[in-house]
Amino acid sequence: MSHAMELIVDGYVKLSGRKALEDLKAHRRHLADELKSINGVLDLSSSIQLLEDEITMIDAGLAKLNTTAAA
């Protein structure tokens, strides 16, 4: 899944898709928060970690867009 997310983020960066990246991040954050709220019932730590890793990738893509815009 992380390779797929890398490709998605790279595509949005190439297209200067800041809004799309921000929406993607908000969606992933919402999913992670939902899983955290039910984590006591089931062990969802690996799914939560995957979402957190994807959010980190999205943040890196947003940082690239910020760097490009500043240049």
N, CA and C of each residue as an Amber inpcrd file, in Angstrom:
protein
   213
   0.8160000  -1.1920000   0.0000000   0.0000000   0.0000000   0.0000000
   0.8570000   1.2510000   0.0000000   1.9730000   1.2440000   0.6820000
   2.7740000   2.4580000   0.7600000   3.3470000   2.8380000  -0.6100000
   3.6780000   1.8490000  -1.4330000   4.1860000   2.1760000  -2.7640000
   3.0840000   2.8420000  -3.5910000   1.8800000   2.3480000  -3.4560000
   0.7520000   2.9490000  -4.1680000   0.5470000   4.3860000  -3.7070000
   0.6390000   4.6180000  -2.4040000   0.4680000   5.9700000  -1.8880000
   1.5930000   6.8730000  -2.3810000   2.8140000   6.3560000  -2.4570000
   3.9280000   7.1500000  -2.9900000   3.6290000   7.6060000  -4.4170000
   3.1010000   6.7010000  -5.2300000   2.7740000   7.0310000  -6.6190000
   1.6580000   8.0710000  -6.6850000   0.6650000   7.9280000  -5.8360000
  -0.4430000   8.8810000  -5.8060000   0.0640000  10.2650000  -5.4100000
   0.8430000  10.3090000  -4.3400000   1.3760000  11.5950000  -3.8700000
   2.2740000  12.2170000  -4.9350000   3.1590000  11.4250000  -5.5210000
   4.0380000  11.9470000  -6.5750000   3.2330000  12.5050000  -7.7510000
   2.1580000  11.8260000  -8.1040000   1.3050000  12.3060000  -9.1900000
   0.6760000  13.6490000  -8.8660000   0.1630000  13.7770000  -7.6460000
  -0.4360000  15.0520000  -7.2450000   0.6090000  16.1630000  -7.1610000
   1.8060000  15.8270000  -6.7360000   2.8700000  16.8400000  -6.6780000
   3.1970000  17.3160000  -8.0900000   3.3160000  16.3870000  -9.0360000
   3.6320000  16.7570000 -10.4200000   2.5320000  17.6230000 -11.0290000
   1.2880000  17.3850000 -10.5990000   0.1640000  18.1550000 -11.1290000
  -0.1480000  19.3910000 -10.2850000   0.6860000  19.6390000  -9.2700000
   0.4580000  20.7460000  -8.3340000  -0.9220000  20.6520000  -7.6910000
  -1.2800000  19.4550000  -7.2840000  -2.5960000  19.1930000  -6.7040000
  -2.6330000  19.3660000  -5.1980000  -2.3800000  20.5760000  -4.7340000
  -2.3660000  20.8460000  -3.2960000  -3.7040000  20.4840000  -2.6440000
  -4.8090000  20.9090000  -3.2370000  -6.1330000  20.6380000  -2.6540000
  -6.3760000  19.1430000  -2.5590000  -6.0080000  18.4090000  -3.5870000
  -6.1870000  16.9610000  -3.5860000  -5.3610000  16.3150000  -2.4800000
  -4.1260000  16.7820000  -2.2980000  -3.2820000  16.2430000  -1.2310000
  -3.8500000  16.5860000   0.1420000  -4.3370000  17.8070000   0.3040000
  -4.9200000  18.1980000   1.5820000  -6.1760000  17.3870000   1.8850000
  -6.9920000  17.1370000   0.8620000  -8.1890000  16.3080000   1.0470000
  -7.8160000  14.8690000   1.3940000  -6.7990000  14.3500000   0.7200000
  -6.3300000  12.9970000   0.9810000  -5.8170000  12.8700000   2.4130000
  -5.0820000  13.8790000   2.8530000  -4.5640000  13.8820000   4.2210000
  -5.7070000  13.9440000   5.2320000  -6.6770000  14.7930000   4.9880000
  -7.8170000  14.9120000   5.9010000  -8.5820000  13.5930000   5.9870000
  -8.7320000  12.9270000   4.8650000  -9.4280000  11.6360000   4.8560000
  -8.6570000  10.5910000   5.6490000  -7.3440000  10.5220000   5.4210000
  -6.5130000   9.5570000   6.1500000  -6.5200000   9.8630000   7.6520000
  -6.4740000  11.1550000   8.0110000  -6.5030000  11.5600000   9.4150000
  -7.8220000  11.1370000  10.0510000  -8.9290000  11.3320000   9.3370000
 -10.2450000  10.9350000   9.8370000 -10.3000000   9.4200000  10.0680000
  -9.7910000   8.6590000   9.0960000  -9.7740000   7.1970000   9.2510000
  -8.9350000   6.7730000  10.4550000  -7.7700000   7.3780000  10.6180000
  -6.8980000   7.0370000  11.7460000  -7.5820000   7.3660000  13.0650000
  -8.2410000   8.5060000  13.1370000  -8.9390000   8.8870000  14.3640000
 -10.0760000   7.9250000  14.6800000 -10.7990000   7.5040000  13.6590000
 -11.8810000   6.5300000  13.8610000 -11.3280000   5.2070000  14.3830000
 -10.2390000   4.7450000  13.7990000  -9.6450000   3.4870000  14.2520000
  -9.1130000   3.6040000  15.6740000  -8.5350000   4.7500000  16.0000000
  -8.0340000   4.9620000  17.3590000  -9.1650000   4.9070000  18.3850000
 -10.3450000   5.3590000  17.9880000 -11.4660000   5.3810000  18.9230000
 -11.9910000   3.9800000  19.2380000 -11.7380000   3.0100000  18.3590000
 -12.1950000   1.6410000  18.6190000 -11.0250000   0.6800000  18.8380000
  -9.8330000   1.2080000  18.9970000  -8.6370000   0.3740000  19.1130000
  -8.6920000  -0.5500000  20.3250000  -9.4010000  -0.1950000  21.3880000
  -9.4610000  -1.0470000  22.5680000 -10.2270000  -2.3390000  22.3320000
 -11.1890000  -2.3140000  21.4230000 -12.0080000  -3.4840000  21.1270000
 -11.2170000  -4.4870000  20.2900000 -10.5230000  -3.9950000  19.3040000
  -9.6890000  -4.8090000  18.4270000  -8.2930000  -4.2140000  18.3880000
  -7.3210000  -5.0300000  18.0250000  -5.9670000  -4.5050000  17.8580000
  -5.8230000  -3.9680000  16.4410000  -5.9390000  -2.6780000  16.3260000
  -5.8720000  -2.0180000  15.0240000  -4.5790000  -1.2300000  14.8560000
  -3.5980000  -1.5200000  15.6860000  -2.3670000  -0.7300000  15.6810000
  -1.6420000  -0.7620000  14.3380000  -1.6500000  -1.8890000  13.6420000
  -0.9550000  -1.9440000  12.3530000  -1.6780000  -1.0940000  11.3040000
  -2.9930000  -1.0840000  11.3310000  -3.7610000  -0.2510000  10.3990000
  -3.5710000   1.2300000  10.7120000  -3.5550000   1.5580000  11.9910000
  -3.3350000   2.9440000  12.4050000  -1.9460000   3.3940000  11.9830000
  -0.9480000   2.5430000  12.1710000   0.4150000   2.8930000  11.7830000
   0.5290000   3.0950000  10.2760000  -0.1490000   2.2640000   9.4990000
  -0.1410000   2.4120000   8.0470000  -0.7150000   3.7670000   7.6510000
  -1.8170000   4.1470000   8.2700000  -2.4190000   5.4480000   7.9700000
  -1.4980000   6.5920000   8.3790000  -0.8490000   6.4620000   9.5340000
   0.0870000   7.4980000   9.9790000   1.2680000   7.6120000   9.0070000
   1.7420000   6.4760000   8.5030000   2.8280000   6.4910000   7.5140000
   2.3910000   7.1820000   6.2260000   1.1500000   6.9210000   5.8070000
   0.6320000   7.5630000   4.6070000   0.5000000   9.0720000   4.8150000
   0.0820000   9.4850000   5.9940000  -0.0260000  10.9100000   6.3000000
   1.3450000  11.5580000   6.2280000   2.3660000  10.8590000   6.6980000
   3.7370000  11.3680000   6.6090000   4.1540000  11.5460000   5.1500000
   3.7980000  10.5890000   4.2930000   4.1090000  10.6950000   2.8620000
   3.3920000  11.8900000   2.2430000   2.1490000  12.0900000   2.6250000
   1.3770000  13.2120000   2.0910000   1.9890000  14.5290000   2.5480000
   2.4040000  14.5880000   3.8110000   3.0740000  15.7930000   4.3180000
   4.3480000  16.0890000   3.5280000   5.0820000  15.0470000   3.1760000
   6.2960000  15.2400000   2.3730000   5.9480000  15.8070000   0.9990000
   4.8570000  15.3290000   0.4160000   4.4100000  15.8630000  -0.8680000
   4.0060000  17.3220000  -0.7580000   3.3080000  17.6700000   0.3100000
   2.9260000  19.0670000   0.5270000   4.1650000  19.9430000   0.7260000
   5.1680000  19.4030000   1.4060000   6.4130000  20.1580000   1.5930000
   7.0980000  20.4090000   0.2540000   7.0620000  19.4230000  -0.6490000
   7.6400000  19.6060000  -1.9800000   6.9220000  20.7260000  -2.7200000
   5.5950000  20.7470000  -2.5950000   4.8260000  21.8130000  -3.2480000
   5.1920000  23.1740000  -2.6550000   5.3920000  23.2370000  -1.3470000
   5.7760000  24.4970000  -0.7130000   7.1410000  24.9590000  -1.2090000
   8.0700000  24.0230000  -1.3570000   9.4060000  24.3410000  -1.8420000
   9.3580000  24.8480000  -3.2740000   8.5400000  24.1900000  -4.0930000
   8.4050000  24.5820000  -5.4880000   7.7720000  25.9660000  -5.5990000
   6.7830000  26.2200000  -4.7780000   6.0980000  27.5270000  -4.8180000
   7.0200000  28.6610000  -4.3550000   7.9110000  28.3550000  -3.4180000
   8.8370000  29.3730000  -2.8970000   9.9500000  29.7150000  -3.8910000
  10.2540000  28.7510000  -4.7710000  11.3590000  28.9590000  -5.7140000
  11.0120000  29.8060000  -6.8820000
